[in-house]
Structures are given as C-alpha cells and as structure tokens.
Amino acid sequence: MSIKKLSMIGAAAMFMGTTAYAGCGISAGNVNIIGNEFEAIQVVVDGAKACAGEGVTVESNLNKDYRDLQVAALTPNPAQYTSVITNNGAIVPLLGDNLIRPLDDLIAKHGQSLSKNQFITIDGKVMAVAFMANAQHLFVRKDILEQAGLEVPTTYEEVVAASQAIKDAGIMEYPFATTSKTGWNLGEEFVNMFLGHGGEFFKPGSAEPNINNETGVAALNSLKALTELSNPDFLTFDSNAVQANWESGDVAIAHLWGSRGTGILDDEGSTADIVNNTVLVGSPTVGGGSTPASTLWWDGFAISNNISDEDAEATFIALVNGISSKNIMANNDAAVWLVEGYQPTSSSAGVAGTAQGGAKPYPMIPFMGLMHNAAGAELTEFLQGRESAEQALADVEAAYVAAAKEKGFLN
C-alpha cells in the first residue's frame, strides 16, 4: 500500500483551501455519521446537519469508543453509518476490510471547495478528506513552574525533573498527567516514546516485531518515570480525565491532545488564574534525540462502501458543508483547521510546535494497529512494577505475533 503523505503540518500552506462551497443542494439521501466526540468534530457534524430537511436526514453517533464500533458498523450491507470521521490510525482497518470507498468522483462533482493537500490518497485514490491537524504536546502551568524556579521543559528528562521538583516543594502531589489509560491511550504513549527514542517498530521490509530491544526498554523506562509522578489512577486517565484534572488545578505539566486546547483555554470549567497561566508548547524530545516524542495526526471523513450511491453523495455534500470556510471561520478556535480562512491561535501553538520540531506522522501501515493494541494491553504490569521491561516487551511481541498471524501478516 503506497501512501501519499499529507504535507499539512509545519508550513503555512497547511491551512489553505479554496473558495467555500455555497449551499448544500441535497435533494435526496440519508446521512449517518460515526466519529469521536470532541468540540471540533461536533462543529463539523453540526455543519453537516444544517443540510437536513426536505426528505434528507442527517444523524450522528459521536462517542469516544467509535474505534471499537466502526468496523462492525460499516461491515453490513447496507452499513449502519454512511460516514466515519477518522484519522491516520483509525482508517487502517477500514482500508484493510474495504469498508470505505474512493472519493475521486464525488470530489470532481462536489469538491470544488477542497484543497489537494486535504486529500488522503492511497494507491492513487482519495480515500478520505482531512479537515484538521492534531498532535499530543505539552500543556504547562507557567505560574507553578515559576513558583518552583523552573523553565518550561523541552525534554522529557526535564519534564521528570520539573515534576519531581514541584512535588518535593509540596506544591502538587501529582504534578504530571498524560493519557495513559489501559488500551488505546496507553498504546499511543508507548508509540510516542518509542519513536522519540528513534525506534523502528518492525524489522525492515517485514511485519516482524522489533521492539524488545534497548530502545524499547528505554522507551518503557521513560514512560514509567512519568507515571511515577502521576496520579496513582493513571491507568484510567483518558483525555477527559486529564482535562478535568488540569481544569481543577491538580496538574502542572500534561501531555495531551492539541484538540483539547480550546476547551482548556476557554472560560468554562476552570478558573481565570489557571487559564491565564496555561501555556501550550511542542512535545518534548527524549533520550538525547532531536525528534519530538509525539506523532502527527490528521482527522477527516471517509464514506462507507456498503451504502447506496445516493446516500454516499448526500453524505459527501453534507460533510463538505460541515468543513466549509464559513463554518470553520465561525469556529476558528476549535481546532487546527486545514481549511481556508483558519487563523492560528494560542490553542494551536502546541500542535504547530510539535510539527515544526519534526515529529513523525503516526505510521499508516496495515499491521501497526495490531502492535498498538498489543502495547496498550500488555504494558500495565510493568508500569505497576510487577514485571520487567523485557518481559513486558516480550508479552507485547507475543500478543502482536498472534494477532498478525490471525490476520495473515505473518506466517
């Protein structure tokens, strides 16, 4: 599978599109969208729902467990949903099972408002349209750092030292937080650290695992040093939990998704003192490396394969309306938008910093999801101090190999 990488981050051109599409113009069809639940996606879906009426229905199911639902929901014919709002990690199983359709014909007919660098192209066919960029990066409380006599950290070693200093000074008991919930979130934290240490997940030209080595051990030890300065319930912490702890003033340094920036910097759920002292900066490096220990992501929409052409066309038009310049400009601060008219804000500074630091895109290869899932399931005992890093990595590789053989990636 060849992939045309999106040149959407680290350059001003990543925010450019063309003229906004004027009006919906849908005369028939049903639209039903599944996707994650956060503000930016709600903005897009609300824009799509503006196309409902005169016999056209637009419905949605937005929830944080969409990854676990999407394959089963799009497999029947007809599929339960006409579209999935996806990203460069979640799209892989949809491609592998032929559950989403090429969009070239729909783009030619209804995509005049879209820019070519929004197109996610696989083997010469556009399979998704990206509308926002995302990455995990640091959120820091500058007032807490100043109180402890610290500078904003740029490496994870400095993050650990700063968090320990804040704890030792009695300012906060658990100064650091990240999305370390068992499962997908924990797997993503390992992916970040392993890449930050310069790791390659697979042996060259193969699906053979390549993590049970010095690089893998270093990545796990870096992650463990952070969790030892986190709330003891860190294995339950997803984005919602980290944001809630930040807004309540219990955390001084967090590694969190850029898409949470707007919610954290708004005037809801927190205090003016916390909001005014929150700074978003790029993800740190680790282990002496020069690449941020994070991954670059796009979010976008794909159209189900197992639906009628009429529903596919209606869905495409509605979602293009959802990412129109008019809708994006009215919700400028909700994301790092890949649409003409977007004006970068303080809430986009962390994503931009991570991108400009050279963070790698999340690997869009068919078996990466299996490695990610194995890591998310098998690393908890190490982080709880109940097994060695080498044993944890062996467990990850064994779980991955079993899944890869079942899927036919390994013999």
PETAKA-V71900 format. One record per pair of residues at least 12 apart in sequence whose C-alpha atoms are under 10 Angstrom apart, sorted by the first residue. I is the first residue (numbers start at 1). J is the second residue. D is the distance in whole Angstrom. If there is no record, write none. Layout:
i:j:d
I:J:D
I:J:D
//
This chain:
i:j:d
1:95:10
1:96:10
1:122:7
1:123:6
1:124:10
1:364:9
1:365:8
1:366:8
2:121:9
2:122:6
2:123:5
2:124:8
2:364:10
2:365:9
3:120:8
3:121:6
3:122:5
3:123:6
3:124:8
3:125:10
3:364:8
3:365:9
4:117:10
4:119:9
4:120:7
4:121:5
4:122:7
4:123:8
4:124:8
4:125:10
4:126:10
5:117:9
5:119:9
5:120:7
5:121:8
5:122:9
5:361:9
5:364:10
6:116:9
6:117:6
6:118:7
6:119:7
6:120:7
6:121:9
6:130:9
6:297:10
6:298:9
6:361:9
7:116:10
7:117:6
7:118:9
8:117:7
8:118:8
8:130:9
8:132:9
8:133:8
8:296:10
8:297:10
8:298:9
8:337:10
8:338:7
8:355:9
9:133:7
9:134:9
9:296:8
9:297:9
9:298:9
9:336:10
9:338:9
9:351:9
9:352:7
9:353:10
9:354:9
9:355:6
9:356:8
9:358:9
9:359:10
9:361:10
10:351:9
10:352:6
10:353:8
10:354:9
10:355:5
10:356:5
10:357:8
10:358:8
10:359:10
11:352:9
11:355:9
11:356:8
12:344:10
12:352:10
13:117:9
13:338:9
13:339:10
13:340:10
14:115:10
14:117:7
14:118:9
14:132:9
14:133:9
14:336:9
14:337:9
14:338:6
14:339:8
14:340:9
15:115:10
15:117:9
15:118:10
15:131:9
15:132:9
15:133:9
15:336:8
15:337:6
15:338:4
15:339:5
15:340:6
15:341:8
15:342:6
15:343:8
15:344:9
16:114:9
16:115:7
16:116:10
16:117:8
16:118:9
16:337:9
16:338:6
16:339:5
16:340:4
16:341:7
16:342:8
17:112:10
17:113:7
17:114:6
17:115:5
17:116:8
17:117:8
17:118:8
17:324:10
17:325:8
17:338:7
17:339:5
17:340:4
17:341:8
17:342:9
18:111:10
18:112:8
18:113:5
18:114:6
18:115:6
18:116:10
18:324:10
18:325:9
18:339:8
18:340:6
18:341:9
19:112:8
19:113:5
19:114:8
19:115:9
19:324:9
19:325:8
19:326:10
19:339:10
19:340:8
19:341:9
20:111:10
20:112:8
20:113:5
20:114:8
20:320:9
20:321:8
20:323:9
20:324:5
20:325:5
20:326:7
20:327:9
20:339:9
20:340:8
20:341:9
21:110:8
21:111:8
21:112:7
21:113:5
21:114:9
21:317:9
21:320:7
21:321:7
21:322:10
21:323:9
21:324:6
21:325:8
21:326:9
22:113:9
22:321:8
22:324:8
22:325:10
22:326:9
23:50:10
23:51:8
23:317:9
23:318:9
23:320:10
23:321:7
23:324:10
24:48:9
24:50:8
24:51:6
24:52:9
24:110:10
24:314:9
24:317:6
24:318:6
24:319:9
24:320:9
24:321:6
24:322:10
25:51:8
25:110:10
25:314:9
25:317:8
25:318:9
25:321:10
26:51:7
26:52:8
26:53:9
26:54:9
26:55:9
26:56:7
26:310:10
26:313:8
26:314:6
26:315:9
26:316:10
26:317:7
26:318:8
27:51:10
27:52:10
27:53:9
27:54:7
27:55:8
27:56:7
27:310:10
27:314:8
28:52:10
28:53:9
28:54:8
28:55:6
28:56:5
28:57:9
28:310:7
28:311:8
28:313:9
28:314:7
29:52:10
29:55:8
29:56:5
29:57:7
29:58:9
29:308:9
29:309:9
29:310:6
29:311:5
29:312:8
29:313:8
29:314:5
29:315:8
30:52:9
30:55:8
30:56:6
30:57:5
30:58:6
30:59:8
30:81:10
30:82:8
30:307:10
30:308:10
30:310:8
30:311:5
30:312:8
30:313:9
30:314:7
30:315:7
31:48:9
31:49:9
31:51:10
31:52:9
31:56:8
31:57:6
31:58:5
31:59:6
31:60:8
31:81:8
31:82:6
31:83:8
31:310:10
31:311:6
31:312:8
31:313:9
31:314:7
31:315:5
31:316:9
31:317:10
31:318:8
31:319:9
32:45:10
32:49:10
32:57:8
32:58:6
32:59:5
32:60:5
32:61:8
32:79:10
32:80:8
32:81:5
32:82:5
32:83:6
32:84:9
32:311:9
32:315:8
33:45:8
33:48:9
33:58:8
33:59:6
33:60:4
33:61:6
33:62:8
33:80:9
33:81:6
33:82:6
33:83:5
33:84:6
33:85:7
33:301:9
33:302:10
33:303:9
33:304:10
33:315:8
33:319:9
34:59:9
34:60:6
34:61:5
34:62:6
34:63:8
34:66:7
34:67:9
34:69:9
34:70:7
34:73:9
34:74:10
34:80:9
34:81:6
34:82:8
34:83:6
34:84:5
34:85:6
34:86:9
34:301:10
35:60:8
35:61:7
35:62:5
35:63:6
35:64:8
35:65:9
35:66:6
35:67:8
35:69:9
35:70:8
35:83:9
35:84:6
35:85:5
35:86:7
35:87:10
35:300:10
35:301:9
36:61:8
36:62:5
36:63:5
36:64:5
36:65:7
36:66:6
36:67:8
36:84:9
36:85:7
36:86:8
36:87:10
36:299:10
37:61:9
37:62:5
37:63:5
37:64:6
37:65:9
37:66:9
37:85:10
38:62:8
38:63:8
38:64:8
38:239:10
38:240:10
38:259:8
38:260:8
38:263:9
38:334:9
39:259:8
39:260:8
39:262:8
39:263:8
39:331:10
39:333:10
39:334:6
39:335:8
40:131:10
40:132:8
40:259:7
40:260:9
40:262:9
40:299:10
40:328:9
40:331:8
40:332:10
40:333:9
40:334:5
40:335:6
40:336:9
40:337:9
41:62:8
41:85:8
41:131:10
41:132:9
41:259:10
41:299:9
41:300:9
41:322:9
41:323:10
41:334:9
41:335:9
42:60:10
42:62:8
42:322:10
42:334:10
43:322:7
43:323:8
43:327:8
43:328:8
43:330:9
43:331:7
43:334:8
43:335:10
44:85:10
44:131:9
44:300:10
44:301:10
44:318:9
44:319:7
44:320:9
44:321:8
44:322:4
44:323:6
44:324:9
44:327:8
44:328:8
44:331:10
45:58:9
45:59:9
45:60:7
45:61:10
45:62:9
45:85:9
45:318:9
45:319:7
45:321:9
45:322:6
45:323:9
46:58:9
46:59:10
46:60:9
46:318:10
46:319:9
46:321:10
46:322:7
46:323:10
46:327:9
47:318:8
47:319:7
47:320:9
47:321:6
47:322:4
47:323:7
47:324:8
47:326:10
47:327:7
47:328:9
48:60:10
48:314:10
48:315:8
48:316:9
48:317:8
48:318:4
48:319:5
48:320:7
48:321:6
48:322:4
48:323:8
48:324:10
48:327:10
49:318:7
49:319:9
49:321:9
49:322:8
50:318:8
50:319:10
50:321:8
50:322:8
51:314:9
51:315:10
51:317:8
51:318:6
51:319:9
51:321:8
51:322:9
52:314:10
52:318:8
56:311:10
56:314:8
56:315:10
57:314:9
57:315:10
58:82:10
58:314:9
58:315:8
58:318:8
59:81:9
59:82:10
60:81:8
60:82:10
60:83:9
60:84:10
61:81:9
61:84:10
62:84:10
62:85:9
64:238:10
64:239:10
64:240:10
66:84:9
66:85:9
66:86:9
66:90:9
67:84:10
67:86:9
67:89:10
67:90:7
67:91:9
67:93:10
67:184:9
68:90:10
70:83:10
70:84:7
70:85:10
70:86:9
70:90:9
70:91:10
70:93:9
70:94:8
70:99:10
71:84:10
71:90:10
71:91:10
71:93:7
71:94:6
71:97:8
71:99:8
72:99:10
73:99:10
73:304:10
74:94:8
74:97:10
74:98:10
74:99:6
74:100:8
74:303:10
74:304:7
74:305:8
74:306:7
74:307:9
75:94:9
75:97:8
75:98:9
75:99:6
75:100:10
75:304:9
75:305:9
75:306:7
76:99:9
76:305:10
76:306:7
76:307:9
77:304:10
77:305:9
77:306:5
77:307:7
77:308:9
78:304:9
78:305:9
78:306:5
78:307:5
78:308:8
79:99:9
79:304:7
79:305:8
79:306:5
79:307:6
79:308:10
80:304:9
80:306:9
80:307:9
81:303:9
81:304:7
81:306:9
81:307:8
81:315:10
82:100:9
82:302:9
82:303:6
82:304:5
82:305:8
82:306:8
82:307:7
82:308:9
82:311:7
82:312:7
82:313:10
82:314:9
82:315:7
82:316:9
83:100:8
83:301:7
83:302:6
83:303:4
83:304:5
83:305:9
83:307:10
83:311:10
83:312:8
83:315:7
83:316:8
83:319:9
84:100:9
84:128:10
84:300:9
84:301:6
84:302:6
84:303:7
84:304:7
85:128:9
85:129:9
85:130:9
85:131:10
85:299:7
85:300:6
85:301:4
85:302:6
85:303:9
85:319:10
86:128:8
86:129:10
86:130:9
86:298:8
86:299:6
86:300:6
86:301:6
86:302:7
87:120:10
87:128:9
87:129:10
87:130:8
87:132:10
87:133:10
87:134:10
87:297:7
87:298:5
87:299:4
87:300:6
87:301:8
87:302:9
87:362:10
87:364:10
88:120:9
88:128:10
88:130:10
88:296:9
88:297:6
88:298:6
88:299:7
88:300:9
88:361:8
88:362:7
88:363:8
88:364:6
88:365:9
89:297:8
89:298:9
89:299:10
89:361:10
89:362:7
89:363:7
89:364:6
89:365:9
89:366:10
89:368:8
89:369:7
89:372:10
90:299:10
90:364:9
90:369:8
91:127:9
91:128:9
91:299:10
91:300:10
91:301:10
91:302:8
91:364:8
91:366:10
91:369:10
92:363:10
92:364:7
92:365:7
92:366:6
92:367:8
92:368:8
92:369:8
93:365:10
93:366:7
93:367:9
93:368:10
93:369:8
93:370:10
94:302:9
94:304:9
94:305:10
94:366:10
95:122:9
95:127:8
95:366:8
96:365:10
96:366:7
96:367:10
98:304:9
98:305:7
98:306:9
99:302:10
99:303:9
99:304:6
99:305:5
99:306:7
99:307:10
100:127:7
100:128:9
100:302:6
100:303:5
100:304:4
100:305:4
100:306:8
100:307:10
101:125:9
101:126:9
101:127:6
101:128:9
101:302:8
101:303:6
101:304:6
101:305:5
101:306:9
101:307:10
101:312:9
102:121:9
102:122:9
102:124:10
102:125:6
102:126:6
102:127:5
102:128:8
102:302:9
102:303:8
102:304:9
102:305:8
103:119:9
103:120:10
103:121:10
103:125:7
103:126:5
103:127:6
103:128:7
103:129:9
103:302:8
103:303:8
103:312:9
103:313:10
103:316:9
104:119:10
104:121:10
104:124:10
104:125:7
104:126:6
104:127:8
104:128:10
105:126:9
105:313:10
106:309:10
106:312:9
106:313:7
106:314:10
106:316:7
106:317:9
107:119:10
107:126:9
107:129:9
107:313:10
107:316:9
107:317:9
107:320:10
109:313:9
109:317:10
110:313:9
110:316:8
110:317:7
110:320:8
111:129:10
111:316:9
111:317:8
111:320:7
112:320:10
113:320:8
113:321:9
113:323:9
113:324:7
113:325:8
113:339:9
113:340:9
114:129:8
114:130:10
114:131:9
114:320:8
114:323:9
114:324:9
114:325:10
114:338:10
114:339:8
114:340:9
115:129:9
115:130:10
115:131:10
115:338:9
115:339:8
115:340:9
116:129:9
116:130:10
117:129:9
117:130:8
117:131:10
117:338:9
117:339:10
118:130:5
118:131:7
118:132:9
118:298:9
118:299:10
118:300:8
118:338:7
118:339:8
119:131:9
119:300:9
120:298:9
120:300:9
120:301:10
120:302:10
126:302:9
127:301:9
127:302:6
127:303:8
128:299:9
128:300:6
128:301:5
128:302:5
128:303:8
129:298:9
129:299:8
129:300:5
129:301:5
129:302:7
129:303:10
129:316:10
129:319:10
129:320:9
129:323:10
130:297:10
130:298:6
130:299:5
130:300:4
130:301:7
130:302:9
130:323:10
130:337:9
130:338:7
130:339:9
131:298:7
131:299:6
131:300:5
131:301:8
131:320:10
131:322:10
131:323:7
131:324:10
131:328:10
131:335:9
131:336:9
131:337:6
131:338:5
131:339:7
132:259:9
132:297:9
132:298:6
132:299:5
132:300:7
132:323:10
132:334:10
132:335:7
132:336:5
132:337:4
132:338:5
132:339:8
133:258:9
133:259:9
133:296:8
133:297:6
133:298:5
133:299:6
133:300:9
133:335:8
133:336:5
133:337:6
133:338:7
133:348:9
133:351:8
133:352:9
133:355:10
134:257:7
134:258:6
134:259:6
134:260:10
134:295:9
134:296:6
134:297:5
134:298:6
134:299:7
134:335:8
134:336:7
134:337:9
134:348:9
134:350:9
134:351:6
134:352:9
134:354:10
134:355:9
135:255:10
135:256:8
135:257:6
135:258:6
135:259:8
135:282:9
135:283:9
135:294:7
135:295:6
135:296:5
135:297:6
135:298:8
135:336:10
135:348:10
135:350:8
135:351:5
135:352:9
135:353:10
135:354:7
135:355:8
135:359:9
135:361:9
135:362:10
136:178:9
136:179:10
136:188:10
136:189:10
136:192:9
136:254:10
136:255:6
136:256:5
136:257:4
136:258:6
136:259:9
136:260:9
136:281:10
136:282:8
136:283:7
136:292:10
136:293:9
136:294:6
136:295:7
136:296:8
136:297:9
136:350:8
136:351:7
136:354:8
137:178:10
137:254:8
137:255:5
137:256:6
137:257:6
137:258:7
137:261:10
137:280:7
137:281:6
137:282:5
137:283:4
137:284:8
137:292:9
137:293:9
137:294:7
137:295:9
137:349:9
137:350:6
137:351:7
137:352:10
137:353:8
137:354:7
137:355:10
138:152:10
138:153:9
138:154:9
138:159:10
138:178:9
138:253:7
138:254:6
138:255:5
138:256:6
138:257:9
138:258:9
138:279:8
138:280:6
138:281:5
138:282:6
138:283:5
138:284:7
138:350:7
138:351:9
138:353:10
138:354:9
139:152:10
139:176:10
139:177:10
139:246:9
139:251:10
139:252:8
139:253:6
139:254:5
139:255:6
139:256:7
139:257:9
139:258:9
139:260:10
139:261:8
139:264:9
139:278:7
139:279:6
139:280:5
139:281:6
139:282:9
139:283:9
139:350:8
140:152:7
140:153:9
140:176:10
140:246:10
140:251:9
140:252:6
140:253:5
140:254:7
140:255:9
140:277:8
140:278:6
140:279:5
140:280:6
140:281:8
141:246:9
141:249:9
141:251:8
141:252:5
141:253:7
141:254:9
141:273:10
141:274:7
141:275:9
141:276:9
141:277:5
141:278:5
141:279:6
141:280:9
142:252:8
142:253:9
142:274:9
142:276:9
142:277:5
142:278:6
142:279:7
142:280:10
143:252:9
143:273:9
143:274:9
143:276:9
143:277:6
143:278:8
143:279:10
144:166:8
144:171:8
144:172:9
144:175:10
144:251:9
144:252:6
144:253:9
144:274:10
144:277:9
144:278:10
145:162:8
145:163:9
145:165:9
145:166:8
145:252:8
145:253:9
145:277:10
147:166:9
147:169:9
147:171:9
148:162:8
148:163:10
148:165:7
148:166:6
148:167:10
148:168:10
148:169:7
148:170:10
148:171:8
149:162:9
149:165:9
149:166:9
150:162:7
150:163:10
150:165:9
150:166:9
152:253:9
152:279:9
152:281:9
153:253:9
153:281:9
153:282:10
153:283:10
153:284:7
153:285:10
154:281:9
154:282:8
154:283:8
154:284:5
154:285:7
154:286:9
154:292:9
155:283:8
155:284:4
155:285:5
155:286:6
155:287:8
155:288:8
155:289:9
155:290:9
155:292:8
155:293:9
156:193:10
156:196:10
156:222:8
156:223:9
156:225:9
156:226:8
156:283:9
156:284:6
156:285:6
156:286:5
156:287:8
156:288:10
156:292:10
156:293:9
157:222:8
157:225:9
157:226:9
157:284:9
157:285:9
157:286:7
157:287:8
157:288:9
158:284:9
158:285:10
158:286:9
159:175:10
159:176:8
159:225:10
159:226:8
159:253:8
159:254:9
159:284:8
159:286:10
160:175:10
160:176:8
160:222:9
160:223:10
160:225:7
160:226:6
160:227:10
160:228:9
160:229:8
160:253:10
161:225:10
161:226:10
162:175:9
162:176:9
162:252:9
162:253:9
163:175:5
163:176:6
163:226:9
163:229:7
163:230:9
163:251:10
163:252:8
163:253:7
164:176:9
164:226:10
164:228:10
164:229:7
166:229:10
166:252:8
167:229:8
171:250:10
171:252:9
172:249:9
172:250:7
172:251:7
172:252:8
173:229:8
173:230:8
173:231:8
173:250:8
173:251:9
174:227:9
174:228:9
174:229:5
174:230:5
174:231:5
174:232:9
174:250:7
174:251:7
174:252:9
174:253:10
175:226:10
175:229:6
175:230:6
175:231:8
175:246:10
175:249:10
175:250:7
175:251:5
175:252:5
175:253:6
175:254:8
176:226:7
176:227:8
176:228:9
176:229:6
176:230:5
176:231:8
176:234:10
176:242:10
176:246:10
176:250:9
176:251:6
176:252:6
176:253:5
176:254:6
176:255:8
177:226:8
177:227:8
177:229:8
177:230:5
177:231:7
177:234:8
177:237:8
177:238:10
177:239:10
177:241:9
177:242:6
177:243:9
177:245:8
177:246:9
177:250:9
177:251:7
177:252:8
177:253:7
177:254:5
177:255:7
177:256:8
178:226:9
178:227:8
178:230:8
178:231:10
178:234:8
178:235:10
178:237:7
178:238:8
178:239:8
178:241:9
178:242:6
178:243:10
178:253:9
178:254:6
178:255:5
178:256:6
178:257:9
179:234:8
179:235:8
179:236:8
179:237:5
179:238:5
179:239:6
179:240:9
179:241:8
179:242:7
179:243:10
179:254:9
179:255:7
179:256:7
179:257:9
180:223:9
180:227:8
180:230:10
180:233:9
180:234:6
180:235:5
180:236:7
180:237:6
180:238:7
180:239:9
180:242:9
180:255:10
180:376:9
180:380:10
181:233:9
181:234:6
181:235:4
181:236:4
181:237:5
181:238:5
181:239:9
181:241:10
181:376:8
181:377:10
181:380:9
182:234:9
182:235:5
182:236:7
182:237:8
182:238:9
182:373:10
182:375:9
182:376:6
182:377:6
182:378:9
182:379:8
182:380:7
183:235:9
183:236:10
183:238:10
183:372:9
183:373:7
183:374:8
183:375:8
183:376:4
183:377:5
183:378:9
183:379:9
183:380:9
184:238:9
184:369:9
184:372:7
184:373:6
184:374:9
184:375:8
184:376:5
184:377:8
185:235:9
185:236:10
185:237:8
185:238:7
185:239:9
185:372:9
185:373:9
185:375:10
185:376:7
186:223:10
186:234:10
186:235:8
186:236:10
186:237:9
186:238:9
186:372:9
186:373:9
186:375:7
186:376:5
186:377:8
186:378:10
186:379:8
186:380:9
187:369:10
187:371:8
187:372:5
187:373:6
187:374:7
187:375:5
187:376:4
187:377:8
187:378:9
187:379:8
188:294:9
188:295:9
188:362:9
188:372:7
188:373:9
188:375:8
188:376:8
189:219:10
189:220:10
189:223:8
189:255:9
189:293:9
189:294:8
189:295:10
189:372:10
189:375:9
189:376:9
190:216:9
190:219:7
190:220:7
190:222:10
190:223:7
190:293:10
190:294:10
190:372:8
190:375:7
190:376:8
190:379:9
191:216:10
191:219:9
191:293:9
191:294:8
191:295:8
191:362:9
191:363:10
191:368:10
191:371:9
191:372:7
191:375:8
191:376:10
192:219:9
192:223:10
192:283:10
192:286:10
192:292:8
192:293:5
192:294:5
192:295:6
192:296:10
192:359:9
192:360:9
192:362:9
193:215:9
193:216:9
193:218:9
193:219:5
193:220:8
193:221:10
193:222:7
193:223:7
193:285:9
193:286:8
193:287:9
193:292:9
193:293:5
193:294:7
193:295:10
194:211:8
194:215:7
194:216:6
194:217:9
194:218:8
194:219:5
194:220:8
194:222:10
194:223:10
194:286:10
194:293:8
194:294:9
195:215:9
195:216:10
195:219:9
195:285:10
195:286:10
195:289:10
195:291:8
195:292:8
195:293:6
195:294:8
195:295:8
195:359:9
195:360:8
195:362:10
196:215:10
196:219:8
196:283:10
196:284:9
196:285:6
196:286:6
196:287:8
196:288:9
196:289:7
196:290:8
196:291:6
196:292:6
196:293:4
196:294:7
196:295:9
196:359:8
196:360:9
197:214:10
197:215:6
197:216:8
197:218:7
197:219:7
197:222:10
197:285:8
197:286:6
197:287:6
197:288:8
197:289:6
197:290:9
197:291:8
197:292:9
197:293:8
198:215:7
198:216:10
198:219:10
198:286:9
198:287:9
198:288:10
198:289:7
198:290:9
198:291:8
198:293:9
199:211:8
199:213:9
199:214:9
199:215:6
199:216:7
199:218:10
199:219:9
200:215:9
200:216:10
201:216:9
201:363:10
201:368:8
201:371:8
201:372:10
202:367:10
202:368:9
202:371:9
206:409:9
206:410:9
207:365:10
207:366:9
207:367:7
207:368:9
207:371:10
207:400:10
207:401:9
207:404:8
207:405:10
207:409:6
207:410:7
208:367:10
208:397:9
208:400:9
208:401:8
208:404:9
208:409:9
208:410:7
209:371:8
209:396:9
209:397:6
209:398:9
209:400:8
209:401:8
209:404:10
210:393:10
210:397:8
211:371:10
211:390:10
211:393:7
211:394:8
211:396:9
211:397:7
212:389:9
212:390:6
212:391:9
212:392:9
212:393:5
212:394:6
212:395:9
212:396:9
212:397:7
213:389:10
213:390:8
213:393:8
213:394:10
214:389:10
214:390:9
215:287:10
216:389:8
216:390:8
216:392:10
216:393:7
217:388:9
217:389:6
217:390:7
217:391:10
217:392:9
217:393:8
218:286:10
218:287:8
218:389:9
219:286:9
219:287:9
219:293:10
219:389:9
220:379:9
220:382:8
220:383:8
220:388:10
220:389:7
220:390:9
220:392:9
220:393:9
221:382:9
221:383:9
221:389:8
222:286:8
222:287:8
223:383:8
224:382:8
224:383:6
224:384:9
224:385:9
224:389:10
225:383:9
226:383:10
227:383:7
227:384:9
228:383:9
228:384:9
230:251:9
230:253:10
230:254:10
231:245:10
231:250:10
231:251:9
232:384:9
234:383:10
235:380:8
235:383:9
235:384:9
238:256:9
239:255:10
239:256:7
239:257:7
239:259:10
239:260:8
240:256:10
240:260:9
242:254:8
242:255:9
242:256:8
242:260:10
243:256:8
243:257:10
243:260:7
243:261:9
243:263:8
243:264:7
243:269:10
243:270:10
244:264:9
244:269:8
244:270:9
245:270:10
246:264:8
246:269:10
246:270:8
246:274:8
246:275:10
246:278:9
247:263:9
247:264:7
247:265:9
247:268:9
247:269:6
247:270:5
247:271:7
247:274:7
247:275:8
247:278:10
248:269:8
248:270:6
248:271:8
248:274:8
249:270:8
249:271:9
249:273:9
249:274:7
249:275:10
252:274:10
252:278:9
253:278:9
253:279:10
254:280:10
255:280:10
255:281:10
255:282:10
255:283:8
255:284:9
255:294:9
256:280:10
256:283:9
256:350:10
257:350:9
257:351:8
258:280:8
258:281:10
258:282:10
258:334:10
258:335:8
258:336:8
258:347:7
258:348:7
258:349:9
258:350:6
258:351:6
258:352:9
258:354:10
259:333:10
259:334:7
259:335:6
259:336:8
259:347:8
259:348:8
259:350:10
259:351:9
260:334:9
260:335:9
260:347:8
260:348:10
261:278:10
261:279:10
261:280:8
261:333:9
261:334:8
261:335:8
261:336:10
261:345:10
261:346:8
261:347:5
261:348:7
261:349:9
261:350:9
261:351:10
262:332:10
262:333:6
262:334:6
262:335:7
262:345:9
262:346:9
262:347:6
262:348:8
263:333:9
263:334:8
263:347:9
264:278:8
264:347:9
265:277:10
265:278:7
265:279:9
265:280:10
265:333:10
265:346:9
265:347:7
266:333:10
266:347:10
279:346:8
279:347:9
279:349:9
279:350:9
280:346:7
280:347:7
280:348:8
280:349:6
280:350:5
280:351:8
280:352:10
280:353:9
281:346:10
281:347:10
281:348:9
281:349:6
281:350:4
281:351:8
281:352:8
281:353:6
281:354:8
282:294:9
282:348:10
282:349:7
282:350:5
282:351:6
282:352:7
282:353:4
282:354:4
282:355:8
282:356:8
282:357:7
282:359:10
283:295:9
283:350:7
283:351:8
283:352:10
283:353:7
283:354:5
283:355:9
283:357:8
283:359:8
284:353:10
284:354:8
284:357:9
284:359:10
285:354:10
285:357:9
285:359:9
290:357:8
290:358:8
290:359:9
291:354:9
291:355:10
291:356:10
291:357:6
291:358:6
291:359:6
291:360:8
292:353:9
292:354:6
292:355:8
292:356:9
292:357:6
292:358:7
292:359:5
292:360:8
293:354:9
293:357:10
293:358:10
293:359:7
293:360:9
294:354:7
294:355:9
294:358:10
294:359:6
294:360:7
294:361:9
294:362:9
295:354:8
295:355:9
295:358:9
295:359:6
295:360:5
295:361:5
295:362:5
295:363:9
296:351:8
296:354:8
296:355:7
296:358:9
296:359:6
296:360:6
296:361:4
296:362:6
296:363:9
297:351:10
297:355:10
297:360:9
297:361:6
297:362:6
297:363:10
298:336:10
298:337:10
298:338:9
298:361:9
298:362:9
299:337:10
299:338:10
300:319:10
300:323:10
300:338:10
301:315:10
301:316:9
301:319:8
301:320:9
302:315:10
302:316:9
302:319:10
303:315:7
303:316:7
303:319:10
323:337:9
323:338:9
323:339:7
323:340:10
324:339:8
324:340:9
324:341:10
325:337:10
325:338:10
325:339:6
325:340:6
325:341:6
325:342:8
326:339:10
326:340:9
326:341:8
326:342:10
327:339:10
327:341:10
328:340:8
328:341:7
328:342:7
328:343:10
329:341:6
329:342:6
329:343:8
330:342:10
332:344:8
332:345:8
333:345:7
333:346:9
333:347:7
333:348:8
334:347:8
334:348:9
335:347:8
335:348:7
335:351:10
336:348:6
336:349:9
336:351:8
336:352:9
366:404:10
366:407:10
366:409:9
367:400:9
367:403:9
367:404:7
367:407:9
367:408:10
367:409:7
367:410:10
368:400:9
368:404:10
369:400:9
370:396:10
370:399:9
370:400:6
370:401:9
370:402:10
370:403:7
370:404:7
370:407:9
371:396:8
371:397:8
371:399:8
371:400:5
371:401:9
371:403:9
371:404:9
372:396:9
372:400:9
373:396:9
373:399:9
373:400:8
373:403:10
374:393:10
374:395:8
374:396:5
374:397:8
374:398:9
374:399:6
374:400:6
374:401:9
374:402:10
374:403:9
375:392:9
375:393:8
375:395:9
375:396:5
375:397:8
375:399:9
375:400:8
376:396:9
377:395:9
377:396:8
377:399:9
378:391:10
378:392:6
378:393:8
378:394:9
378:395:6
378:396:6
378:397:9
378:398:10
378:399:8
379:391:9
379:392:6
379:393:8
379:395:8
379:396:7
380:392:8
//
